[in-house]
Amino acid sequence: MLLNQEEKLARTIAEACLNEKALNVVVLDVHDLTVIADYFVIASGRSVIQVRSIIENVQETLREQNIYPSRKEGFQQGVWSVLDFSSVILHVFRQEEREYYQLENLWADAPRLLIESEV
């Protein structure tokens, strides 16, 4: 199966999250539901430190491929951090905030991609 560039990017981001032991990593295909992105990657960390570590690992992994976010938000607070790569937006929550905001429920109609940890 041939993957498009956006899906490859979403999968690379999800794998980088998993490499930092992110919890409950989900990739949502939202391209038919919104114009803001093609994919959302959502992950959780157990603590502020782990959320920051996940974000740093994703940035480092993509930096090696000369891919940089167009926008970063929430890194200092570490409870909900966002990296915007235009076609893919990464949301990394501390577990408590993820349960509270339930972002994936807002996009419940979006198909989920299977990632390595689920196979």
N, C-alpha and C positions, 0 to 999 in steps of 0.2 A: 504494500500500500504506500503510495506516494503522499508525503505530508507537505502541506503548504508551509511557507516561511513563518506565518503567525502561529500555526500549531506547533511547529518545531520550537519556536521561542517559548511558548507556554509550557511545553514539556521540559525544556531545559530549565526553566525557572522552577517548576515543580520538583525536578530532580535535585536542584541546588538546595531547595527547602528541606527535602528529605535527608540530604547529606548532613544537615545541621540538626537532625532529629525532630523536625517540625511534626506536629500532630495534625491528624485529620486534614491532609492536603487534598484539595478539591480543585479540579479544572473545569470551569463552566464555559461552554461555547455560547456566547451571547450575541454573535454577529447578526442573527435574525431579529434580535430583541431590542437592540440599542445601537446608536451610531458612535458612542463614545469609545468602544473597543470591540475586538473580536472575541477575546477571551479574558476571563477573570481567573486568577489563581488565588485561592484563599487557603491560608494556613494558620496554625496556632502555635504559640510558644507557651511554656509553663511559667515564664517569668519575663520581666522587662529585659533582663540580660539575654535570655534566649531569643526574644523577638529581635533585638538588635543584632545578635549573632546571625540569625537567619537572613536579615536584610543585608548585612555586610557580606555574607557568603554569596548571595545572589548577585550583588553588585560586582564582586571580585570575579565570579564565574563568567559573567557577561562582559566585563571589562577585557578579559582575555580574548574575546571575540570582537572587540571594538564596538560593543553595544552599551549605550548609556541611557539612563532614564531621562525623559524630558522634564520630569517633576518628581520630587521626593517630599513626603509630608510625614510628620509624626515620629521621626526617628528619635529625637531627644526624649520625648515622653515614653516611648516604647510600649504603649498599650494598644495602639492601632497605627501601624505604619503602612504607608502606601508608596509603591514605586510605579510610576506611569511610563510604560514603554510604548505609548501610543496604541498599538494594536493589542497589547496585553497589559493588563493592570494587575499588579500583585498587592494583595491585602494580607498583612500579617498581624494577627491579633494576639494579645494575651488571652488565655482561655476564658476568663471571666467576661471580657468585653465581647468576645465572639458569641458566647451564649446570650448575652444581652442584646446585641444588635441583630443577630441571626441573618446576616447578609445573604447567605445562600437561599434562605426562604423567600427573600424579595425577588430572587431570580429562579424560582422553583421550576419555571417552564423551560429553562435552559438545559440542553443535553449536557451530561457530564462525560468527560473523557476518562477512560481508564488509564491509570498511570502505573508504573512498575510495581509499586508497593501493593497494588490491588490485584495483580495478575497471579 
